[in-house]
Amino acid sequence: MNQNSGTIERAATGAPLGWKGIPDRRLLTSPALPHIPSMSTSHEPYVSADRSLTELTIGSVVLGCVLGLIFAASSVYLALKVGLTVSASIPIAVLSITIFRSINKALGNTESQILRNNLVQTVGSAGESIAAGVVFTLPALLLLGYTLPWTKVAAIALVGGLLGILLMIPLRRSLIVKEHDVLKYPEGTACAEVLIVGEERGVQAKTVFLGFGLGALYKFLNIGVQLWQEVPAKILSRMLPNGKSELIGEIRAEVSPELTGVGYIIGARVGGYLFAGGMLSFFVLIPAIKLFGAGLTSPIFPATMLISNMTPMQVRSNYVFYIGAGAVTAAGLISLFRALPMIAQAMIAGFSDVRGVASGALKRTEQEVSMTWVVGGVIACGVAMVTLPQIGINVPGAILAIVFAFLFVSVSSRICGQIGASSNPISGMTVAAVLLTSLIFFAVGWTGIEHRVLALSIGGVVCVAAAVGAATSQDLKTGYLVGATPRSQQIGLLFGVTTSAIMIGGMISFLNNARTTIVARDYPGVQIAAFDAEPMTLDGTSYKVGRLFERTGDAPAGRYLVDNAGAIKFLVDPGIGGREETDYKGNKVTKFDSPKAQIMALVVDGILTQKLPWGLILIGAFIAIVMELLGLPSLAVAVGTYLPISTSATIFMGGIIRWAVERKPAAGMDTGDSGPGVLFSSGLIAGGAILGVALAALQAAKLDHLITATSLLGESLNVFTENPLVAVAAYVLFLAVPLYKMGRKTAA
């Protein structure tokens, strides 16, 4: 996992974690990296300060923005599905090295391109961090019955991203320069090595492109043409003497390239913890609820139907969902409390860093954006929060957001340097910010509907700022090692943040609309007072679109279609965080679970409305506590408990493939961050996610039927496409085997 995903685990060795939670073998096995000077006070970068090379150009900014948008799109897709994102810096660096090398060869240019390549990866890395910051917070509004216009997402992402960059600038001299020997920044150091190796010997981006192509092709055949099931499933049960069937459990797997790639990158250990949580939900909690609820004659809150009539997925939606949310929230708070001593130290050091900013004549490698621009930019961000209706934060809220942003940018940047981005508890810090904000609101009596939006908007700004600040610190460390100009990197990041914020805002809104389902509902006696201005037409009948912002009777918060008599007829279930995967016509749609946003919604709703199924939530919280007492990483298991087992099973399979690759390493194999297996996995993630977005566009345009196998080849193909064994065989042949072979690839 990356710095934006919260704490999953730290390597058992206690060593610094490398890319996505994998122990960085280079940092474990050698006192100094082969290409990077040993850490010392008299640091000499790869490109000396008195040497001037091409760096901040239109070409490098444009390429960085384009690559950043591609990987940001895949990050949004992943974060919505599983609450994880994958770092883009190394794949972008590899692609940039290859692209500029080819261009220079064609033009006969022999100038070193290392600083341009570093600028490209710096600009590109902004998108992934913004994606995580936004997705972990703002979709919570959808879960509470509100709309989420793309303009609101883009505005909050832009302001939060700018704050993250600006607030990191006064900390650079202390964190990156003064404490160069102390704060190692493992991921930033690894990226610097890739850039230097690429400068000296060149690297091939073919591996990333191959992964991208295979991921896209697989996704097209699976989701577009529908040659095999997306989620093969098997319900396990046994027949009782009375002739009735008793549920044992259900195994499901979403056989997708992006989840397999994530599993390979995070490894079998973390993937195993996630899968263990899924097993707990689908083989313990769901069967237990079915067993004890089979004889009940009335629904149990918060459900409105009998447990005996529920499918396993309906039991998950109505009960296990809240247990998992409680477990994730408790585990996030536990990880935050565990990190409190380090956070306190980082806070104290952060204030010292600001007071100790140096001035005077500076070398090229020490030039950065002036403090005048920093202060002016922070003030402008505060004004934007108050004046832009898309953000809608009042003056006290804006002050609170800036204070929390400064606090957590300082903390997250320092923690990144100490233990690596993979162990940085940013989601825990965001929970803390939302929790504190909600408690302050509750104390002053701000418990209205609008105050939930305000609390989540503040949380969104803080989360994006902390994520971007951490990514900025890693980029500046990379630049410090290769000899980049800090000012060029900081300006480049401003471009990356701006383009990514706009794209991500539109993408989240689009994906939510594409996966929204309309489900028949009937809640007699429930009256809706708030209505949208525009009605919705369904099968030729016009309905008013009403909203409930909190549970009313049996009706949960959400959007509803209401007839002229005021009766609820349909639930409009959001594509992000929704739980209804079959619409009123019987069409199946896979939802985005958005687990981190569920935590934020739970915290805000729980404090400000105090109307939640607390019994279920407390069961989940104590499950997390038991995991901690057993010495297990509670957040990993809790996230697995919350996610569908179909998601965690595929992630675990990707981890098993990596375990098989590394079990008996051959001479010349590279299993590190820039090894063929990890780069191929990055391509799988990007290719699968981008095709997923493209296919969602076809679905939204009602054109997806034009490419399905049954439309092209006839309904007789159903016997083949509906067989789960076909999906398993396709996964093994087209994903598992190629990934294994690529991971085992040795240097020529």
N, C-alpha and C positions, 0 to 999 in steps of 0.2 A: 504494500500500500504506500501511498505517497504522503507527503506532509499534510495534505489537506484532508486526509481520511480519518484522522484520529489515530490513537495508539492501537495497534493489533498485537504486536509482540516485539521483544528485543531478542537478538540472537542469544541462544543458550550459552554461548561462550562469553557473553558480556561484551563482545567486540562491537565496533561501530557497524551499524547496518548499512549495506550498500543499497543499490537500486531496488526499491519496492520490497524492503524487508528481508532481502537476501544478504547474508553476511558478505561483505566486500572482501573477497579473498586476497586481493592485492594489499589491502590494509592489514590483513591478518598475517601475511606471510613475509612481508618485507618492511624494513624500517623506513624505506623511502621508495616512492614509486620510480620505475625505471627511467621515466622521461622528465619527471618534475623535480626540481631542486629540493633537497631536504629542507624541512621547516627550520628556519633560523631567523634571528632578528635582522640580519643583513640579507634580506630577500632580494634575489635577482630574477626578474621575470624572464620568460622565454624570449619575448621581444623587448629589448631594453628601452628605457624611457627616452633616450635621445634618438631613437630610430622612429621615423614616421612612415606608417603604412596606410594603405586604403582601408577605411573602417566603416564610417557612417555614410553610406551612399544610398541613392534612391533604389538601386538594385538590391542591396542587402536588406533594406527595410521592407520592400515589396515581397521579396522571397520569404523573409521571416514571417510577414503577415499571412501570406498564402499558406505556408506550411503550418503556421500556428492555427489558422482557421480549420485546416483539415484535422489536426490532432485535437483541437478544442471540440470539434463536433463529435469525435469519438469519445472524448472525455465526458461530454454531456450525456451521451447515450449510456456509457458505463455507469456514471454516477447516479443516473436515474434508476438504473436496473439494480445495482448492487451496492451503491454507496461507496464505490472505490473509483479512483482514477489512476492512470498510469503516466509516469513522467514522460514528457516529450523531448527533453533536452538532448539526450544522446541520439535518438533516431533522427531528429532534425539536424543535429551536427553532422551525422553521417551523410544524410541526403545533401546538405549544403556543400560539404567537401567534394562530393562526387560531381555535383552540378557546376560549381565554380571551376573545378579542375578541367571538366570537359570544355567549358566556355573558354578558359584561358588557353587550352591546348589548340582550339580552333583559331583563336586570335593571335597566337604566338606570344602571349603575355607570360613572363616568367616571374612576376612579382609575387611575393608571399601573400597568401590569402587567409592566413590564420585569424587575423583580426576581423575580417569580413565574415568568416564562418562563425566566429564567436558572436558577432553582432546578430547574425541570423538566428542562432539558437537562443540568444537572449530575448529577441523580439518574439520568437515563436513560443517560448515557454510561458508567456503571459496568459495565453488562451487557456491552457490546462488548469492553471491556478484559479483563474476567474470562474471557469466552469465548475470547479469543486466548491468554491465559496458561494456561488449562486445556488447551485442545485441542493446543497446541504441545508438551505434555509428557506428560500422564497416559495418553493412548492408547498410549504406548510399552509400557505394561504388557501390553496385549492382544497386542502383537506378540511378546512374550517368553513367552507362554503363560499369563499370569496372568489372573484375573478383574478386573473394574473395577466394583465396586458403586457405585451412584449416591451412597450415603452417603459413600464415600471421596472421590469427586469433589467433592461439596458441602462436606465438611469442609475439605479442602485449599483449595478456592476461597475459602471464607469466611475462613479464617485468613490466607491470602495477601493477600486483598483488604483486610482490616482492617489488616494490617501496612503495606500500600501507602499507605493513608490516614494512619495514625498517624505513620509515619516521614516523611511529606511535611510534616506540620504544623510542626515546628521549622525546616524549610527555607524556608517561605513568605516570611518577612520579607526574607531575603537574595535569593532567586531572583526573587520577584515584585515586591517593593517596592524594595529597595536597588539591584538591578540592572535596574530597569525600562528604562533607556535601552540596556542592553547585550543583555539576553535578550528577543527580540522575540516569541517564541511565535507563529509565523505562523497556525497553525490556531485558537488561542484568540482571536487578534485578529480573524480572519475571522468567527468565531462572534459576537463582540461587535458587529461591524458589522451582521450580520444582525439581531440583537436590537434595535439602535438604529434601523435602517431600519424594522423592523416596528413599533416604538413610534411612529415619526413618520408613516409612510405606510401601514403595514399590508402584509402579504404574503399571498399566496394559497397555501394548502396543496393546492389542487386538482391541481397537477402531481404531487405525491407520491401522492395518492389514485388518479389516473389510471394512474400507473405500477404501483401496487400491484394495481389491478384487472386491468390487462392481463397483468401477470406471473402472477397467480393463475389467470386464465382460460386463458392459454396452457398453463400447467403442468397444469391439469386436463384439457384436451383432449389434450395430448401424453402425459402419464404416466398419468392416470386413465382417460380414454376410449380412449386409445391409437389416435388417428386417424392418427398418423404416427410414424415411428421416433424414439426418443430419441437414438440415436447412429448416424446414417447413416454407412456406411463403404464404402470401395472399395479392394480389394487390387490393386495394380499389379504385373504380372508380364510376362514375355516367354517365348515358346516357344523352346526350344533345338532344334538339329538332331536330337538323339536322341529328341525327342518329349516330354522332360520340361520342366516349368515352372520358371523361375527367378524368385525374388522380387525385385522392384525396390523396393517399399515399400508402405506402407499409409497412407491418409489417412482420418481419422475426425473427426467433430465432434459434440460433445454440444450440440445446439441448444437451449440453455436460457436463460430470461430472466435468471437470476442471474449466469451467467458473462458474458453480453453486457453487463449493467450494470457488472460489475467492469471489463471491458475498456474501456468508455466512460470510466469514472472514472480509471483509471490511464493511459489514452492509448495511442496506437499504438506509441510508442517502447518502453515497457516490455513491452507485449503482444507486440511483435515479437521482443524478446529471449527471452521465454518460448516463443514459437512456434519460434524458431530451435533452442532446446534440444529441442523435440519433433521437429523435422525431423532433428536429429542422431541421435536414438534410432531413429526409425521409417524413415528413408531411408539411414542410414549403418550404425549399430551392428547393428540387427536383420538387415538383408540380409547384412552381412558375416559375422555369426555363422552364418546359414543357409548361406551359400556355403562357408565353410571347414569347417563341421560336417556337410555333407551326406553325406560318405563315411565318417563315423565309425561304428564298429560297437559302441561301448559308450558309455553316458552319461558326461557330463563334470560333475564336482562344480560346483555343488550340486544339479543336476538328477538325476532318476532315470529319465528317458526319453531316447530318441535325439533329437538335434537335427533329423534329417531328418523325424521324425514330428510336430514341433512346429508349431503355428500361430504367426503373428507375436506374438500376445498371450502365448502360452506362453513364447516366447523372452524377451519382456520380463519376465515373471514370474520366470523362472529365472536370467536373466543380467543384462539391462539394468537391472533393479530395483537390483541391488547397485552397478552402475556409477553410476547416477543418485544413489544414496544416498551413495556416496563423493564424488561431485562436489559435492553439496549440503553435506556436512559440511566438506569442504575450503574451499569458498567461504564458508561461515559463519565459519570460523576466520580466513580471510583478511580478511574484513570486520571481525572483532573486532580483529585485529592492527593494521589500518589505523587503527582508532579508538582504539588504546591511548593515544597522546599526549593526546587529548581526554579520555579516561576518567581518566587520571592527574590532569590538571588539575582535572577535575570532582570527583574524590575529595578532593584537597587543599582545594578551595574548599568542599566539602560539610562537612568537619570544622570549617572556620572558620565556616561558617554556623551550626552548632549552638552553638558557643561564643559566637557573637555575638547570641543571641536577646535581644531587648529585653523590658523589663517596665515596669510603671507604668500610669497611667490611659490608656486607649486610646479613640480615636474609634470610632464604629460600624463603619466600614470597615476597622478594624484588630483587631477583637475576634475571637478564635478559641478553639478548645478548649484548655483549660489544659494545661500540661506535666505536671501531676499525673495527669490522665486519660491522657495520651499514654504516660507511663512505666508506669502501671498496666495499660493496654491491651496494651502490648508484652509485659509479664510474663505477662498472662493468655493471650496467644497462644502463648507458649512453653510454659506449663503445659498448654494444650489439645493441643499437638503431642505432648506426652509421655504424657498421660493418656487421650486419646481413642483407642480401638482402631481407629477408622476411618482415622486418620492413621498411627499406629504409628511415630512417629519417636522414637528414644531421646534421652537428655539431650545427649550430644555432638552428635547430628544436629540437635537443636533449636537449640543454640547456633550451630552452623554456618549453619543456615537464617536465623536472625535477623541474623547478621553479614553474610552475603551479601545478604540483603534490604535492609539499611540501605545497604550499599555501592552496590547497583545501583539502588535508588530514587533516591539522590542523583545518581548518574551519569545515569540515564535522564531525570530531570527537568531537569537542566542541559542535556543534549544537545538535548532538545525545545526549550528556549528558544533555543539557538544556531542550530540548522539545521532545526528543524521536526520534528514527530512522524514525518513520512514517511521520514526518513532515520535514525531512531533504531534502532540495532542491538540491540533487545531480545532477539531470538532468538539472536544471537551471544553476548550476555551470559549467556543461559541455558545455551547450549552450554558456555561457560566455567565456569559454576557446576557443571554436571553433570560436566564433565571433571575439574575440581579435586576435587570430592567423590569421584569414582571413583578418582582417583589416590591420594587420602588413604586411602580404604578399602583399595586394593590394597597400599599401603605398610604398613598395620597388619595385613594378613592377613584383612580382611573381604571375602572373595570368594565367600561362600555365596549360595545362592538368595535368602535373605531380604535380603541386602545390596543386590541390584539394585533391589528394591522400595523400600528405604530411600533409595537414591541418587536414584531418580526422584521419590519423594515430596518430598525436599528441593528438587529442581529445580522441581517443581510449585509449591511455596510461593514460591520465589524469583521464578519467571517471572510468576506472578500479581501478586506485590507490585510488581515492576518495571513491569509493564503498568499496573496501577491507579495507582501513583505518578506515572507519566508523564501519564496521563489526568487525574489530580487537579491536576497543575501547570497543564495547559492550561485546566481549568475555573476554577482560581483566577485565572489571568491574565484570562480573560473577565470574571469577577466583579470584578476590580480595575479594569478599564476601564469597566464599566457602573455600578460603585458598590455592589456586593453586600456582604453581611456574611459574612466568611470562615467564621465559626462556623456560620452557617446552611447554607452549602454543605457543610462538613465533616460536619455531622450528617445532611444529606440524602444524602450519599454512603454513609453507614453503612447507611441503608435500602436504597439501590440495590444495594449489594454483597450484602446479606443475601438479598434476594429473588432476585437474579440467580444467586447461588451455588446456591440450592436448585433453581431451575428448570433450570440448566445441568447439574447433576449428574444429574437424572432424564432430561434430553433425550439426553445422550451415551449413557447406558445403553440407552435406548429405541432410538435410531438404530442402535446396534451390534447389538442383538438383531434388529431388523427386517431388516437387510442380511446377517445371518449365513447362510452356506451350508454344507450338509453334503455332502461329496464322498467318494466311495468311494476307499479307500486300502488298500494291502497292503504292510507292511514286515516280511517274515519275520525272525524272530529278535529283533526289537526288543521288549523287555519294559518295561512301564510300572509304576512302583511307587506313584505318587501318584494317588489317586482322589478324586473329589467324593463327598460323602455321598449325594446324590440321583442315581439312574440316569436315563437318558433312553430314552423309548420311540419307536421309529421303525418305522412300518408294522407295528405290532403286536408288534414284537420289542423286548425290553428289553436295553439295553446299559449297561455301566459307563462313566462319563465319566472318562477318565484324562488326565493332563497330563505333558508333557515340557517341562522348563524350559530345556533346551539340546539342541542337535542330538545325536541318538543314532543311529549308523549312517547310514542314508539318511533317517531321519525327522527333519524339522526340529522346533524347539520349537513347541508348540501344544497344543490340546485334541483328544482323540481319543475315538471310541466303540469300546469293546473288548468282545469277546464273553466268555462264561464261561470259555473256554479260555485267555484272556489274549491273543488275537490282535487286532491293530488291524484294524478294518473300515472306519471312516470318519474323515475329518478334519473337525473343526468349525472352519470358517474364519471368523474374525471379520468383522463388517461394516465395522469401522474398521481399515484397514491390511491387510485380507485381499487375496488375489490370485486367488481362485477365483470367477469370475463366473458359473459355470454349476453348478447343484447336481446331485445324483445322479439327479434326475428330468428333467434337461434344461432346467429353468427358469433364465432369465437374471436376474441381479441386479447392479446397478451398485454397486461398492464405494466407500467413502470412502478416498481414498489417504492422507490425513493426513501430508503430507511432512515437516513439522517434527517430529512425534513419531517418525518413522522415524529422524531424525538422533539424537535422544536415545537411542532403543533401540540404535542402532548404537554410540554412544559407550560406554554402560554395558556392553553385551554384549561389545564388543570388548576393553575393558580388564579386566573382571572374569572373563570366561570364555576369552578369547583364541581363540575358535572361530568364525571367520568366513571367507568366501571372499576373503581379503585381496588376491589377484591382481586380482579384479574391482573391488574397492573402490579399489585404488591406480590402476587405469586411470581411474576417475572422478575421483580427486583430481588426476591430472595433466591431465585435460581442463579442470578448473577453473583450474589454473595456466596452461595455454595461453591460455585466455580472458583471464586477467589480463594476460599478456604481449602479447596483441593489443589491449589497451586496452578490452576489453569488460567490462561488469559481470558478473562470474563467477557471482554468486548468482542473478541472473535467468535466465541461460542454464542453470545447473545445475538450478534448480527445474523449468525446462521439460524438461530431460533426464529428470528423475525422473517427472514427471507424464505421464499418457497424452496423446498428441497430440490426442485428442478434447477435452480440457480446454483446452489452450493455444490450439488453433485457434479456439475460440469466443471466448476472451478477446481474441485478436488481431482477430477480426472486430469486436468492440465497439470496440476502439481505432481500427480503420479508419473506422468510422462517425463517431467523434469527429473524426478527421483530415479527413474529408469535410465535416463541419459547419463546422469552423474554417478550412478552406482559403481561402474567400473570404467573410469575415464581412460581413454586411450592417449598415447603420446601425441601432442600437438593439438589436443582439443582445447577450445577456449570456452569455459562455462561462466565467464564473468559478464559484466554489464553490457559490454560491446561484443559479446560472443554471438555466433550465428543463431543459436536457439532463442535468445532474448530479442534480437533484432527481428527475426522471423515472426515471433509472437507479437511484437509491436505492429508489424505489418498486418497480421491476422486481425488484430483489434481494430486498426484503422479501416481496413477493407470491409470487414463485417459491419462495423458501425455506420460507415458512410453509405453502404448499400441498404442498410436498415432504414436510414433516413430517406433515401431515394424511393424505396418501396412504400414507405409511409406516405410520401407525396403522391404516388400513384393511387394508393388507397383513398387518400383524401379527395383526389380528383375522380374517384369512381371508375378508374381505368385498370385496376389490378386484375380484373377477370380476363383481360386480353392476353395475359401471359401465363395463366395457370395451365398445368398439364391437362386437367380435365376439360378445359375449354378447347385446348389444342388437339388433344388425342382422344377425348370422349370419356364418359363416366365409367367405362369398363376398367379404367386405370385405378379406380378407387381401391380395388383389392390389393394392389401393389402399394399405393401411397399410404394407405391406412394401416399397414402392417408395421408395428413398432420395431420389429427385427430389421426391417429395411433401413430404418433411421439409424439404428445402432451400427449396422454394417457400413453405411455411408460415412458415418462419423469416424469409424476406425480407419477405413480405407483412404478417405479424402482429407482428414485432419490429423488424427493421432499418428498414423504412420509417417506422413511427410514431416510433421513437427519433430518426431523422434529422430528421423534420419538427419534432419537439418541440425538438431542439437548435437548429434554425434559427429558432425562434420569436422574434419581436421584441417589444419593449415596445409596449403600445398607445398 
